[in-house]
Amino acid sequence: QVQLVESGGGLVQPGGSLRLSCAASGFTFSSYAMSWYRQAPGKERKLVAIITSASGIVSYADSVKGRFTISRDNAKNTVYLQMNSLKPEDTAVYYCRRGGHVEYWGQGTQVTVSS
């Protein structure tokens, strides 16, 4: 069965960095675009970044451009989100998503940016 397991969240001070990982299993990872979403308390879940399957083309939400970097390692079936220059407004639960005709989500990892 398809599984997406996020890790790497935590508490960080403003200006700090975190790297999130999403380990995938149960499908041909290299064949699917992968994305990161986030959901802050009381708000809707929003797309943060997406990376295509073969060519690795990336796209970002305007709010994270220049600070976040999405990447993937198809040999390790893992997608990453490097987050730099973190701000309090980046505080949210971050989710990994696999698209396609059936979508799958991970369980989420909490990122808290606070001094």
N, C-alpha and C positions, 0 to 999 in steps of 0.2 A: 504494500500500500504506500501511497505517497506520504512522505513526512518532510516537514520543514521545521528545523530547530534553530531558533535564534539564540545568540549569546553575545556577551560583551557589554551589556548595558551597565549602568551604575550611576553613582553620584559624582559630579565633576563641577569644578568651579567655572564661572564665566571666563571665556578665553581658552579653556582647556580643550583636550581632544579625547575622543573615544573611537574605537574601531569595532563595529558590529559584524558578526558573522552569521551566516545562515547556511547550515549544513542540510543538503537535500538528499533524499533517497527515494527509491520506488519508481523512478521514471528516468528517461534518457535526458539528463540534465542539459547537455549541450544543445538540445533541440528546442529549448524554450527560452523566451525572454523572461527575465526575472526583475522584480521591482521591490522597492522599499516604500512602505507607507508609514504614516504616524498618526496617532490620535491623542490629542490633548484632552484633559478632563472637560466634559460638557460640550465637546466639539466633535464634528464629523471627522471620519478618517480621510486623510488626504495623501495623494501621491507625493513622494519625496524625490525618487530617482528611479530610472529604469535603464536596463541594459539589454540589448538584443542578444539573440542566441549566437549566431555564427560570427558576425562581423564585430560584435561588441560595441555597436553604436550606443551612445549614452544620451540621456536627457534628464534635466533637473527642474525642480520647482524653482521659481524665481527667488524664493526666500532662502534657498541654500546654495545657489550658484556661487562658485568661487570659494566655498567653504567645505562642501561635502564632495566626496568622490566615490562613485560606485565602480566596482570591479568584480570580475569573476575568475575562478580557477576551475576550468572544466575537468581537469584531471582529479581534483579533490571534490568535485560536486558542491562547490561552495561559492556563495556570493557575499561580497563584503560591502560595508559602508564606512568609509573613513570620514570622520566628522571632526573638523578643526574649527577653531575660533567659535566655540559653542557659546550660545546666548541663552538666557533664561527662557525665552520663547521657544527654544528647541525642546523644552521639557515635554515629554510625551511617551506613550508606549509605541515602540517601533515594531512593525510587522514586515515580514518577508512574504511575498506573494509570487505564485506561479500562475501565469495566465493560460490561455488556451480555451477550448470549448468547455472545459471544466476547470474552475479556478480552485486553488488551494492556498491556505494561509497557515503561517506558523502561529505559535501561541503568544508571541510578542515578548519584547524585552523592555524594561523600564529604563528610560534615560531621564535623569534629573539634573538640571543645571542650576546651581544655587551656590551662593557664598555662605 
